[in-house]
Amino acid sequence: MKRRAGLAGQLLVPGIGFAMLAVTLATGIAIGAFPGWLLAMGGIAIAVVLFGLFRQEGGSLRDSVASIAYSLFVVVSAVFLYLILANHNRTYDLTQHGVYTLSDETRALLSSQSRPVEITAFARPADHPRLMEFFQLYAGESDQIVFRVLDPAADIETARRFDESGVYPGEVFIESGGGGTERRVQRFALDPFDRYRENVLTNNILRLERGGDERICFTRGKGETPIRPLEGRAPNAPDTSCSEIADILQRQLMPVVDVNLSSLSAVPDDAAIVIIAGPKVDFGEIEVEMLREYAAEGGAVLILLDPVARGDFKNLNALAAEAGIALPNQIVLDDTGGKSDASLVPVADAGQHPVLAAGNGAAMPMKFARPVNAAPEQAARVVTASPLLVSSPRSWTKHPLEVYAPNGVTPPPADQRRQETMAVISEWSPERRTRRTTAKFAVFGDSDFVTNQYLGDQSAVLMLRTVEWMTTRDDRLQVPPRILPPSSFTMTHARFWTIIGVLALMSLGLIVAGLTYTTARRRMG
């Protein structure tokens, strides 16, 4: 009993030290960091463990002092080694495909960087290490790059400096200038696990270097769908604004504003794209001429145009015809699946256009939508007009007055039905390339699909990818993604026993080395 009690007493102090050390490690892992007070607690735990171990030795004072000196020497050596490595760190990418190395395009851009660039990323604490590792690749290539990664829930004041309404995890702001020079800010979204993250960050640095933010301009003044939530809307009334897609475009691409062309003399210089979403009346000849001049400079115009019961959009139709797009004032109907509401038309991808190439097309419905036809032969120039969305082969068209008639619509026979085109994108080489070397023009036969009432995942992605493709600059760098090729390891019978044999030999070697060392010490003692 006394022997057991003595053994328990000897193990008590080291046990307390190991328990403290375990609590320290568990706390650091739980909070995702090791602040100073936690490191101090770990140091105390190690000291308690060492004190307990020295106490067990029960040797002379000289032996105890020597053991403590050796331990301190090891600890101090480890600290100095850490400080040396921390201040002279160097990363080596040993992967076969250079997964952790920046591309030549990015390195060339960073080597020519003439202005300091500060990267401020907001992310969840769990994503901080990965983002900091990624940004460090950029900072290591140029002393003009500095970065910080913050938690938007904790660093509220910093977040409000960029946006009074707050920012979301995953948003990044890059700044340059200040101190007497023009301050430029670029805002975009960055997924730390996206294989295209280098492409995103590098091209945003390039855009900042070339002049900072462009803007997505929604028009207003013609009854268009508003980009801000409707004020005074009844609780049960549908939300017909497009504030949600406007927020998505702003977070993912660039700032979003609304402009009234009737109060301007030209399309703003910083307009990356002009979006006309659901106008109720036609644009005037002066406004259409402004859009025509904007396209002639390499601008991008996106029109979401609903059918109308009376009259039509004469001037907008003429502008679209110049781009090789025809807009008959009809409503596409479809009774696929025996549904009662024929005005709700399912649409799908029409081909392999770059907007749809990544598999982000839309299998979604459009309601009271008009057909949009590719008509390059009607264009005022040589254009490439590509269908983007189509209806099912069971569709047919009627004039809005027939659809809205009290008697309704009688479905036609099968031989009078056909697949209708619901969206078309055209592009051409503009007369003046002051904005881009390619002018882009797109028309969708419906605007409701972008409103908050009907917006879904598919329609949001479609709108995002369309605007992204239409606003891509010609000087954009094509940074290839760094992807580890798929690999597999087949555990055959022979490999299994080879691994077992190697592990057995390693274990036997360690045992023999330990026994040899122990025997040698006993003989020397």
Kinemage of the C-alpha trace (Angstrom):
@kinemage 1
@onewidth
@group {chain A} dominant
@subgroup {mainchain}
@vectorlist {calphas} color= white
{ca met a 1} P 0.000 0.000 0.000
{ca lys a 2} L 2.807 2.379 0.928
{ca arg a 3} L 4.547 1.619 -2.370
{ca arg a 4} L 1.357 2.396 -4.295
{ca ala a 5} L 0.842 5.578 -2.320
{ca gly a 6} L 4.420 6.619 -3.041
{ca leu a 7} L 4.001 5.934 -6.756
{ca ala a 8} L 0.774 7.949 -6.796
{ca gly a 9} L 2.528 10.829 -5.074
{ca gln a 10} L 5.339 10.762 -7.621
{ca leu a 11} L 2.876 10.851 -10.540
{ca leu a 12} L 0.603 13.537 -9.040
{ca val a 13} L 2.661 16.612 -9.978
{ca pro a 14} L 3.521 15.494 -13.565
{ca gly a 15} L -0.118 14.428 -13.979
{ca ile a 16} L -1.298 17.909 -13.004
{ca gly a 17} L 1.185 19.421 -15.476
{ca phe a 18} L 0.059 17.155 -18.324
{ca ala a 19} L -3.608 17.927 -17.516
{ca met a 20} L -2.882 21.676 -17.665
{ca leu a 21} L -1.075 21.189 -20.974
{ca ala a 22} L -4.014 19.217 -22.402
{ca val a 23} L -6.469 21.932 -21.337
{ca thr a 24} L -4.223 24.578 -22.945
{ca leu a 25} L -4.090 22.736 -26.268
{ca ala a 26} L -7.834 22.010 -26.248
{ca thr a 27} L -8.629 25.684 -25.542
{ca gly a 28} L -6.350 26.891 -28.356
{ca ile a 29} L -7.907 24.483 -30.842
{ca ala a 30} L -11.429 25.458 -29.763
{ca ile a 31} L -10.886 29.224 -30.195
{ca gly a 32} L -8.674 28.798 -33.253
{ca ala a 33} L -5.737 30.801 -31.822
{ca phe a 34} L -3.098 30.823 -29.093
{ca pro a 35} L -3.048 34.292 -27.493
{ca gly a 36} L -0.349 35.359 -25.019
{ca trp a 37} L -2.216 34.339 -21.873
{ca leu a 38} L -2.773 30.850 -23.288
{ca leu a 39} L 0.898 30.479 -24.183
{ca ala a 40} L 1.806 31.565 -20.637
{ca met a 41} L -0.505 28.891 -19.279
{ca gly a 42} L 1.234 26.339 -21.497
{ca gly a 43} L 4.630 27.454 -20.205
{ca ile a 44} L 3.469 27.016 -16.613
{ca ala a 45} L 2.156 23.546 -17.476
{ca ile a 46} L 5.515 22.532 -18.973
{ca ala a 47} L 7.299 23.897 -15.886
{ca val a 48} L 5.032 21.819 -13.610
{ca val a 49} L 5.736 18.679 -15.675
{ca leu a 50} L 9.517 19.248 -15.521
{ca phe a 51} L 9.398 19.945 -11.790
{ca gly a 52} L 7.527 16.708 -11.193
{ca leu a 53} L 9.952 14.710 -13.327
{ca phe a 54} L 13.021 16.204 -11.609
{ca arg a 55} L 11.410 15.527 -8.257
{ca gln a 56} L 11.086 11.835 -9.190
{ca glu a 57} L 14.808 11.542 -9.936
{ca gly a 58} L 15.594 12.124 -6.283
{ca gly a 59} L 19.264 12.701 -7.102
{ca ser a 60} L 21.684 15.242 -5.723
{ca leu a 61} L 21.285 18.985 -6.100
{ca arg a 62} L 24.045 18.920 -8.697
{ca asp a 63} L 22.150 16.385 -10.846
{ca ser a 64} L 18.931 18.372 -10.568
{ca val a 65} L 20.646 21.636 -11.568
{ca ala a 66} L 22.296 19.885 -14.528
{ca ser a 67} L 18.964 18.452 -15.694
{ca ile a 68} L 17.313 21.864 -15.423
{ca ala a 69} L 20.202 23.483 -17.337
{ca tyr a 70} L 19.955 20.912 -20.139
{ca ser a 71} L 16.193 21.428 -20.378
{ca leu a 72} L 16.563 25.200 -20.500
{ca phe a 73} L 19.229 24.863 -23.175
{ca val a 74} L 16.907 22.752 -25.347
{ca val a 75} L 13.996 25.175 -24.851
{ca val a 76} L 16.083 28.299 -25.561
{ca ser a 77} L 17.635 26.638 -28.634
{ca ala a 78} L 14.160 25.791 -29.956
{ca val a 79} L 13.012 29.404 -29.388
{ca phe a 80} L 16.033 30.833 -31.228
{ca leu a 81} L 15.556 28.356 -34.076
{ca tyr a 82} L 11.900 29.417 -34.354
{ca leu a 83} L 12.837 33.124 -34.398
{ca ile a 84} L 15.439 32.543 -37.098
{ca leu a 85} L 13.011 30.612 -39.293
{ca ala a 86} L 10.151 33.058 -38.653
{ca asn a 87} L 12.244 36.043 -39.771
{ca his a 88} L 13.940 34.311 -42.690
{ca asn a 89} L 11.143 32.069 -43.901
{ca arg a 90} L 11.133 30.679 -47.410
{ca thr a 91} L 8.512 28.511 -49.045
{ca tyr a 92} L 9.405 25.665 -51.353
{ca asp a 93} L 6.745 24.217 -53.637
{ca leu a 94} L 7.604 20.544 -54.105
{ca thr a 95} L 4.345 19.621 -55.878
{ca gln a 96} L 4.734 18.309 -59.418
{ca his a 97} L 2.352 20.910 -60.943
{ca gly a 98} L 3.352 23.933 -58.838
{ca val a 99} L 0.076 24.104 -56.953
{ca tyr a 100} L 1.524 26.510 -54.356
{ca thr a 101} L 3.417 28.739 -56.807
{ca leu a 102} L 2.025 31.848 -58.497
{ca ser a 103} L 1.743 31.781 -62.273
{ca asp a 104} L 4.159 33.626 -64.544
{ca glu a 105} L 1.351 36.061 -65.458
{ca thr a 106} L 0.780 37.013 -61.815
{ca arg a 107} L 4.483 37.336 -61.051
{ca ala a 108} L 4.992 39.593 -64.067
{ca leu a 109} L 2.134 41.841 -62.925
{ca leu a 110} L 3.466 42.040 -59.364
{ca ser a 111} L 7.024 42.791 -60.514
{ca ser a 112} L 5.753 45.838 -62.411
{ca gln a 113} L 3.563 47.077 -59.557
{ca ser a 114} L 4.181 50.820 -59.171
{ca arg a 115} L 1.720 51.665 -56.370
{ca pro a 116} L 1.285 50.147 -52.910
{ca val a 117} L -1.696 47.790 -52.750
{ca glu a 118} L -3.407 46.905 -49.471
{ca ile a 119} L -5.583 43.782 -49.407
{ca thr a 120} L -8.276 43.606 -46.715
{ca ala a 121} L -10.164 40.318 -46.626
{ca phe a 122} L -13.166 39.559 -44.429
{ca ala a 123} L -13.666 35.902 -43.648
{ca arg a 124} L -14.708 33.437 -40.994
{ca pro a 125} L -11.920 32.691 -38.474
{ca ala a 126} L -11.660 29.120 -39.765
{ca asp a 127} L -10.712 30.462 -43.223
{ca his a 128} L -8.072 32.926 -41.984
{ca pro a 129} L -5.027 30.607 -42.176
{ca arg a 130} L -5.745 29.553 -45.765
{ca leu a 131} L -6.304 33.131 -46.933
{ca met a 132} L -3.182 34.407 -45.177
{ca glu a 133} L -1.130 31.640 -46.772
{ca phe a 134} L -2.550 32.578 -50.179
{ca phe a 135} L -1.963 36.329 -49.768
{ca gln a 136} L 1.567 35.672 -48.516
{ca leu a 137} L 2.408 34.312 -51.979
{ca tyr a 138} L 1.627 37.770 -53.384
{ca ala a 139} L 3.426 39.667 -50.621
{ca gly a 140} L 6.482 37.471 -51.158
{ca glu a 141} L 6.663 38.530 -54.808
{ca ser a 142} L 6.303 42.284 -54.249
{ca asp a 143} L 6.993 44.582 -51.319
{ca gln a 144} L 4.146 46.760 -52.658
{ca ile a 145} L 1.591 44.196 -51.445
{ca val a 146} L 0.396 44.212 -47.831
{ca phe a 147} L -2.602 42.313 -46.515
{ca arg a 148} L -4.764 41.622 -43.508
{ca val a 149} L -7.522 39.112 -42.862
{ca leu a 150} L -10.339 40.167 -40.525
{ca asp a 151} L -13.508 38.761 -39.050
{ca pro a 152} L -16.450 40.996 -40.105
{ca ala a 153} L -18.329 40.071 -36.909
{ca ala a 154} L -15.417 41.200 -34.707
{ca asp a 155} L -13.892 44.062 -36.738
{ca ile a 156} L -17.134 45.958 -37.222
{ca glu a 157} L -15.587 49.443 -37.411
{ca thr a 158} L -13.157 48.424 -40.146
{ca ala a 159} L -15.969 46.769 -42.078
{ca arg a 160} L -18.081 49.933 -41.872
{ca arg a 161} L -15.186 51.967 -43.267
{ca phe a 162} L -15.650 50.062 -46.510
{ca asp a 163} L -19.453 49.795 -46.420
{ca glu a 164} L -21.785 51.407 -43.893
{ca ser a 165} L -24.313 48.616 -44.360
{ca gly a 166} L -21.688 46.010 -43.477
{ca val a 167} L -19.754 43.369 -45.377
{ca tyr a 168} L -20.072 39.610 -45.694
{ca pro a 169} L -17.549 36.845 -45.041
{ca gly a 170} L -15.763 36.149 -48.307
{ca glu a 171} L -15.605 39.786 -49.452
{ca val a 172} L -12.242 41.355 -50.281
{ca phe a 173} L -11.284 45.005 -50.725
{ca ile a 174} L -8.048 46.065 -52.393
{ca glu a 175} L -6.891 49.667 -52.173
{ca ser a 176} L -4.164 51.746 -53.727
{ca gly a 177} L -3.257 55.405 -53.581
{ca gly a 178} L -3.818 57.902 -50.805
{ca gly a 179} L -1.316 60.353 -49.395
{ca gly a 180} L -1.694 62.836 -52.227
{ca thr a 181} L -2.541 60.383 -55.002
{ca glu a 182} L -5.927 59.183 -56.185
{ca arg a 183} L -7.354 56.491 -53.889
{ca arg a 184} L -8.751 53.517 -55.754
{ca val a 185} L -10.808 50.696 -54.238
{ca gln a 186} L -11.847 47.395 -55.785
{ca arg a 187} L -14.461 45.144 -54.133
{ca phe a 188} L -15.051 41.499 -55.018
{ca ala a 189} L -15.750 38.070 -53.570
{ca leu a 190} L -13.037 35.453 -53.049
{ca asp a 191} L -13.517 31.852 -52.034
{ca pro a 192} L -10.353 30.552 -50.324
{ca phe a 193} L -11.073 27.067 -51.698
{ca asp a 194} L -11.818 28.173 -55.277
{ca arg a 195} L -9.272 26.758 -57.724
{ca tyr a 196} L -9.606 30.005 -59.724
{ca arg a 197} L -8.814 32.248 -56.749
{ca glu a 198} L -5.482 33.381 -58.240
{ca asn a 199} L -7.263 34.357 -61.446
{ca val a 200} L -9.798 36.415 -59.452
{ca leu a 201} L -7.281 38.256 -57.259
{ca thr a 202} L -4.740 38.897 -60.023
{ca asn a 203} L -7.297 40.387 -62.412
{ca asn a 204} L -8.744 42.601 -59.689
{ca ile a 205} L -5.255 43.929 -58.956
{ca leu a 206} L -4.874 44.532 -62.704
{ca arg a 207} L -8.233 46.323 -62.832
{ca leu a 208} L -7.183 48.481 -59.872
{ca glu a 209} L -3.892 49.323 -61.571
{ca arg a 210} L -5.675 50.279 -64.805
{ca gly a 211} L -8.011 52.762 -63.157
{ca gly a 212} L -10.037 51.215 -60.375
{ca asp a 213} L -13.702 50.382 -60.287
{ca glu a 214} L -16.044 50.320 -63.189
{ca arg a 215} L -19.737 50.228 -62.385
{ca ile a 216} L -22.805 48.263 -63.402
{ca cys a 217} L -25.400 50.839 -64.451
{ca phe a 218} L -29.115 50.002 -64.246
{ca thr a 219} L -31.280 52.547 -66.045
{ca arg a 220} L -34.246 54.261 -64.407
{ca gly a 221} L -36.886 56.768 -65.511
{ca lys a 222} L -38.846 54.486 -67.870
{ca gly a 223} L -40.659 52.404 -65.267
{ca glu a 224} L -37.791 49.889 -64.967
{ca thr a 225} L -37.487 47.373 -62.161
{ca pro a 226} L -35.885 49.264 -59.228
{ca ile a 227} L -32.578 48.044 -57.785
{ca arg a 228} L -33.560 49.013 -54.237
{ca pro a 229} L -36.261 47.410 -52.054
{ca leu a 230} L -39.683 48.983 -52.483
{ca glu a 231} L -40.634 51.291 -49.628
{ca gly a 232} L -44.140 51.196 -48.194
{ca arg a 233} L -44.881 47.791 -49.726
{ca ala a 234} L -47.728 45.914 -48.033
{ca pro a 235} L -46.541 42.875 -46.022
{ca asn a 236} L -48.244 40.401 -48.355
{ca ala a 237} L -47.490 42.242 -51.593
{ca pro a 238} L -44.888 40.673 -53.921
{ca asp a 239} L -41.434 42.276 -53.984
{ca thr a 240} L -40.995 43.316 -57.605
{ca ser a 241} L -37.647 45.052 -57.104
{ca cys a 242} L -34.367 43.423 -58.164
{ca ser a 243} L -32.398 44.422 -55.062
{ca glu a 244} L -31.232 40.855 -54.403
{ca ile a 245} L -29.571 40.361 -57.788
{ca ala a 246} L -28.141 43.885 -57.542
{ca asp a 247} L -26.534 42.929 -54.211
{ca ile a 248} L -25.142 39.719 -55.743
{ca leu a 249} L -23.632 41.606 -58.678
{ca gln a 250} L -22.093 44.162 -56.344
{ca arg a 251} L -20.583 41.543 -54.035
{ca gln a 252} L -19.307 39.323 -56.844
{ca leu a 253} L -18.333 41.804 -59.569
{ca met a 254} L -18.352 45.563 -59.043
{ca pro a 255} L -20.436 48.481 -57.673
{ca val a 256} L -24.029 48.782 -58.880
{ca val a 257} L -25.758 52.135 -59.475
{ca asp a 258} L -28.861 53.393 -61.259
{ca val a 259} L -28.685 56.154 -63.858
{ca asn a 260} L -31.274 58.232 -65.656
{ca leu a 261} L -30.028 58.640 -69.214
{ca ser a 262} L -32.525 61.432 -69.913
{ca ser a 263} L -30.609 63.658 -67.486
{ca leu a 264} L -27.186 62.882 -69.000
{ca ser a 265} L -25.440 63.786 -72.223
{ca ala a 266} L -23.725 60.406 -72.592
{ca val a 267} L -23.395 57.028 -70.910
{ca pro a 268} L -21.042 57.446 -67.904
{ca asp a 269} L -17.355 56.792 -68.643
{ca asp a 270} L -17.109 54.226 -65.829
{ca ala a 271} L -20.072 52.157 -67.056
{ca ala a 272} L -18.917 48.570 -67.553
{ca ile a 273} L -22.423 47.619 -68.710
{ca val a 274} L -25.833 49.285 -69.085
{ca ile a 275} L -28.756 47.107 -67.959
{ca ile a 276} L -32.322 48.010 -68.982
{ca ala a 277} L -34.554 45.834 -66.809
{ca gly a 278} L -38.272 45.763 -67.584
{ca pro a 279} L -39.023 49.264 -68.944
{ca lys a 280} L -42.709 50.173 -69.185
{ca val a 281} L -42.281 52.814 -71.903
{ca asp a 282} L -39.910 53.142 -74.833
{ca phe a 283} L -36.626 55.058 -74.707
{ca gly a 284} L -36.415 58.339 -76.581
{ca glu a 285} L -34.350 58.771 -79.723
{ca ile a 286} L -31.694 60.798 -77.880
{ca glu a 287} L -31.280 58.106 -75.211
{ca val a 288} L -31.071 55.351 -77.827
{ca glu a 289} L -28.434 57.373 -79.676
{ca met a 290} L -26.439 57.539 -76.421
{ca leu a 291} L -26.626 53.749 -76.147
{ca arg a 292} L -25.653 53.419 -79.825
{ca glu a 293} L -22.565 55.587 -79.265
{ca tyr a 294} L -21.721 53.652 -76.123
{ca ala a 295} L -21.840 50.358 -78.046
{ca ala a 296} L -19.746 51.864 -80.847
{ca glu a 297} L -16.983 52.438 -78.265
{ca gly a 298} L -17.016 48.780 -77.203
{ca gly a 299} L -19.671 49.028 -74.485
{ca ala a 300} L -22.011 46.307 -73.241
{ca val a 301} L -25.834 46.592 -73.207
{ca leu a 302} L -28.198 44.076 -71.578
{ca ile a 303} L -31.972 44.461 -72.081
{ca leu a 304} L -34.628 42.501 -70.182
{ca leu a 305} L -37.767 43.268 -72.223
{ca asp a 306} L -41.294 42.071 -71.455
{ca pro a 307} L -44.083 41.933 -74.068
{ca val a 308} L -46.660 44.728 -73.952
{ca ala a 309} L -50.392 44.616 -74.702
{ca arg a 310} L -50.517 47.847 -76.692
{ca gly a 311} L -47.811 49.511 -78.732
{ca asp a 312} L -44.230 48.323 -78.548
{ca phe a 313} L -40.693 49.523 -77.927
{ca lys a 314} L -40.001 50.975 -81.361
{ca asn a 315} L -36.665 52.607 -80.557
{ca leu a 316} L -35.320 49.760 -78.424
{ca asn a 317} L -36.397 47.276 -81.106
{ca ala a 318} L -34.464 49.276 -83.704
{ca leu a 319} L -31.376 49.319 -81.475
{ca ala a 320} L -31.613 45.552 -80.959
{ca ala a 321} L -32.063 44.979 -84.714
{ca glu a 322} L -28.772 46.814 -85.341
{ca ala a 323} L -27.160 44.226 -83.053
{ca gly a 324} L -28.727 41.331 -84.996
{ca ile a 325} L -31.603 40.626 -82.579
{ca ala a 326} L -35.310 40.640 -83.495
{ca leu a 327} L -38.010 41.181 -80.841
{ca pro a 328} L -41.513 40.218 -81.984
{ca asn a 329} L -44.187 41.453 -79.591
{ca gln a 330} L -45.589 38.030 -78.764
{ca ile a 331} L -45.964 35.915 -75.629
{ca val a 332} L -44.478 32.427 -75.545
{ca leu a 333} L -46.865 29.777 -74.201
{ca asp a 334} L -46.205 26.190 -73.233
{ca asp a 335} L -48.358 23.442 -71.706
{ca thr a 336} L -45.624 20.863 -71.133
{ca gly a 337} L -46.644 18.397 -68.446
{ca gly a 338} L -50.299 19.391 -68.686
{ca lys a 339} L -49.859 22.474 -66.473
{ca ser a 340} L -52.785 24.890 -66.340
{ca asp a 341} L -50.756 28.118 -66.633
{ca ala a 342} L -49.392 28.088 -70.193
{ca ser a 343} L -47.720 31.483 -69.689
{ca leu a 344} L -45.178 29.869 -67.337
{ca val a 345} L -42.610 28.590 -69.827
{ca pro a 346} L -39.707 26.285 -68.887
{ca val a 347} L -36.467 27.350 -70.562
{ca ala a 348} L -33.098 25.638 -70.904
{ca asp a 349} L -29.634 26.173 -72.371
{ca ala a 350} L -29.459 26.734 -76.115
{ca gly a 351} L -25.850 25.722 -76.744
{ca gln a 352} L -22.245 26.091 -75.682
{ca his a 353} L -21.938 29.846 -75.280
{ca pro a 354} L -19.209 30.895 -72.780
{ca val a 355} L -21.931 32.080 -70.388
{ca leu a 356} L -23.152 28.482 -70.206
{ca ala a 357} L -19.835 26.677 -70.716
{ca ala a 358} L -19.235 26.192 -66.979
{ca gly a 359} L -22.546 24.371 -66.599
{ca asn a 360} L -24.238 27.375 -65.024
{ca gly a 361} L -27.156 27.569 -67.420
{ca ala a 362} L -30.745 27.804 -66.369
{ca ala a 363} L -33.400 25.121 -66.284
{ca met a 364} L -35.909 27.642 -64.998
{ca pro a 365} L -39.306 29.117 -65.855
{ca met a 366} L -40.104 32.468 -67.445
{ca lys a 367} L -43.580 33.973 -67.129
{ca phe a 368} L -45.253 36.134 -69.787
{ca ala a 369} L -42.028 36.219 -71.793
{ca arg a 370} L -41.528 37.266 -75.401
{ca pro a 371} L -39.499 35.383 -78.030
{ca val a 372} L -36.074 36.788 -78.878
{ca asn a 373} L -34.683 35.784 -82.267
{ca ala a 374} L -31.153 35.880 -83.639
{ca ala a 375} L -31.288 37.901 -86.884
{ca pro a 376} L -27.717 38.764 -87.887
{ca glu a 377} L -28.858 39.487 -91.459
{ca gln a 378} L -30.780 42.528 -90.144
{ca ala a 379} L -27.770 43.991 -88.342
{ca ala a 380} L -26.127 47.234 -89.392
{ca arg a 381} L -22.736 45.484 -89.312
{ca val a 382} L -21.226 42.018 -89.214
{ca val a 383} L -22.250 40.476 -85.895
{ca thr a 384} L -22.209 37.098 -84.217
{ca ala a 385} L -25.640 36.426 -82.690
{ca ser a 386} L -25.907 33.350 -80.440
{ca pro a 387} L -29.094 31.944 -78.884
{ca leu a 388} L -28.706 31.574 -75.129
{ca leu a 389} L -32.017 30.150 -73.861
{ca val a 390} L -34.790 28.195 -75.571
{ca ser a 391} L -38.229 26.927 -74.644
{ca ser a 392} L -39.459 23.371 -75.085
{ca pro a 393} L -40.618 22.052 -78.503
{ca arg a 394} L -44.237 22.222 -77.244
{ca ser a 395} L -44.278 26.045 -77.298
{ca trp a 396} L -46.267 28.456 -79.408
{ca thr a 397} L -46.723 32.240 -79.500
{ca lys a 398} L -49.694 34.604 -79.331
{ca his a 399} L -50.136 38.369 -79.262
{ca pro a 400} L -50.561 39.719 -75.705
{ca leu a 401} L -54.131 40.891 -76.428
{ca glu a 402} L -55.094 37.326 -77.359
{ca val a 403} L -53.513 35.944 -74.205
{ca tyr a 404} L -55.256 38.481 -71.995
{ca ala a 405} L -58.649 37.967 -73.696
{ca pro a 406} L -61.482 36.707 -71.454
{ca asn a 407} L -61.840 33.493 -73.447
{ca gly a 408} L -58.196 32.584 -72.892
{ca val a 409} L -56.002 30.713 -75.343
{ca thr a 410} L -56.738 27.461 -77.106
{ca pro a 411} L -53.589 25.323 -77.523
{ca pro a 412} L -52.751 24.747 -81.205
{ca pro a 413} L -52.143 21.316 -82.752
{ca ala a 414} L -48.695 19.735 -82.487
{ca asp a 415} L -47.616 20.743 -86.008
{ca gln a 416} L -48.031 24.435 -85.084
{ca arg a 417} L -45.732 24.243 -82.087
{ca arg a 418} L -41.981 24.776 -82.029
{ca gln a 419} L -39.035 25.619 -79.811
{ca glu a 420} L -38.725 29.362 -79.271
{ca thr a 421} L -35.550 31.324 -78.512
{ca met a 422} L -35.894 33.273 -75.243
{ca ala a 423} L -32.518 35.075 -75.042
{ca val a 424} L -29.810 36.054 -77.541
{ca ile a 425} L -26.294 37.482 -77.143
{ca ser a 426} L -24.508 39.224 -80.003
{ca glu a 427} L -21.025 40.687 -80.332
{ca trp a 428} L -19.072 42.586 -82.952
{ca ser a 429} L -15.950 44.644 -83.508
{ca pro a 430} L -16.875 48.265 -82.673
{ca glu a 431} L -15.994 51.335 -84.721
{ca arg a 432} L -14.068 52.931 -81.829
{ca arg a 433} L -12.371 50.702 -79.273
{ca thr a 434} L -12.090 53.207 -76.458
{ca arg a 435} L -13.774 50.886 -73.922
{ca arg a 436} L -13.200 47.342 -75.208
{ca thr a 437} L -12.245 45.706 -78.477
{ca thr a 438} L -15.570 43.833 -78.596
{ca ala a 439} L -19.045 45.334 -78.257
{ca lys a 440} L -21.602 43.043 -76.597
{ca phe a 441} L -25.396 43.208 -76.721
{ca ala a 442} L -27.852 40.801 -75.077
{ca val a 443} L -31.645 40.627 -74.832
{ca phe a 444} L -33.794 38.425 -72.572
{ca gly a 445} L -37.521 38.202 -73.310
{ca asp a 446} L -38.473 38.576 -69.649
{ca ser a 447} L -37.541 40.765 -66.684
{ca asp a 448} L -39.557 39.085 -63.935
{ca phe a 449} L -36.998 36.296 -63.446
{ca val a 450} L -34.543 38.767 -61.850
{ca thr a 451} L -37.052 40.283 -59.420
{ca asn a 452} L -36.987 39.282 -55.767
{ca gln a 453} L -40.379 37.635 -56.247
{ca tyr a 454} L -39.110 35.059 -58.761
{ca leu a 455} L -35.320 35.049 -58.350
{ca gly a 456} L -33.935 31.552 -57.755
{ca asp a 457} L -30.507 29.979 -57.660
{ca gln a 458} L -30.472 29.172 -61.375
{ca ser a 459} L -31.657 32.587 -62.507
{ca ala a 460} L -29.229 34.349 -60.148
{ca val a 461} L -26.287 32.339 -61.494
{ca leu a 462} L -27.404 32.936 -65.086
{ca met a 463} L -27.615 36.693 -64.543
{ca leu a 464} L -24.276 36.769 -62.720
{ca arg a 465} L -22.461 34.787 -65.414
{ca thr a 466} L -24.022 36.864 -68.205
{ca val a 467} L -22.950 40.167 -66.679
{ca glu a 468} L -19.533 38.746 -65.806
{ca trp a 469} L -18.933 37.633 -69.400
{ca met a 470} L -20.206 40.902 -70.867
{ca thr a 471} L -18.008 43.044 -68.594
{ca thr a 472} L -14.790 41.031 -68.979
{ca arg a 473} L -12.029 43.317 -70.194
{ca asp a 474} L -9.885 42.408 -73.170
{ca asp a 475} L -6.706 42.922 -71.111
{ca arg a 476} L -7.822 40.382 -68.542
{ca leu a 477} L -5.118 37.884 -67.678
{ca gln a 478} L -5.951 34.239 -68.200
{ca val a 479} L -4.373 32.639 -65.155
{ca pro a 480} L -4.687 28.856 -65.338
{ca pro a 481} L -5.999 27.085 -62.247
{ca arg a 482} L -3.510 25.017 -60.265
{ca ile a 483} L -5.129 21.630 -59.846
{ca leu a 484} L -3.688 18.455 -58.432
{ca pro a 485} L -4.301 15.712 -60.998
{ca pro a 486} L -6.382 12.812 -59.744
{ca ser a 487} L -4.279 9.991 -58.397
{ca ser a 488} L -5.057 6.612 -56.911
{ca phe a 489} L -3.224 3.961 -54.937
{ca thr a 490} L -4.263 0.362 -55.219
{ca met a 491} L -3.455 -1.744 -52.175
{ca thr a 492} L -2.383 -5.055 -53.711
{ca his a 493} L -1.486 -8.137 -51.684
{ca ala a 494} L 2.230 -7.651 -52.383
{ca arg a 495} L 2.169 -3.951 -51.422
{ca phe a 496} L 0.336 -4.730 -48.208
{ca trp a 497} L 2.983 -7.188 -47.004
{ca thr a 498} L 5.781 -4.875 -48.168
{ca ile a 499} L 4.389 -2.065 -45.988
{ca ile a 500} L 3.943 -4.459 -43.053
{ca gly a 501} L 7.532 -5.649 -43.470
{ca val a 502} L 8.974 -2.133 -43.573
{ca leu a 503} L 7.021 -1.092 -40.466
{ca ala a 504} L 8.138 -4.270 -38.657
{ca leu a 505} L 11.792 -3.633 -39.504
{ca met a 506} L 11.538 -0.004 -38.372
{ca ser a 507} L 9.935 -1.059 -35.090
{ca leu a 508} L 12.588 -3.755 -34.550
{ca gly a 509} L 15.334 -1.246 -35.260
{ca leu a 510} L 13.951 1.159 -32.673
{ca ile a 511} L 13.695 -1.617 -30.086
{ca val a 512} L 17.281 -2.776 -30.727
{ca ala a 513} L 18.572 0.805 -30.555
{ca gly a 514} L 16.756 1.357 -27.258
{ca leu a 515} L 18.051 -1.867 -25.714
{ca thr a 516} L 21.592 -1.113 -26.883
{ca tyr a 517} L 21.485 2.373 -25.370
{ca thr a 518} L 20.060 1.080 -22.073
{ca thr a 519} L 22.690 -1.703 -21.803
{ca ala a 520} L 25.495 0.727 -22.555
{ca arg a 521} L 24.362 3.106 -19.834
{ca arg a 522} L 24.156 0.350 -17.265
{ca arg a 523} L 27.673 -0.805 -18.057
{ca met a 524} L 29.002 2.736 -17.827
{ca gly a 525} L 27.198 3.198 -14.519
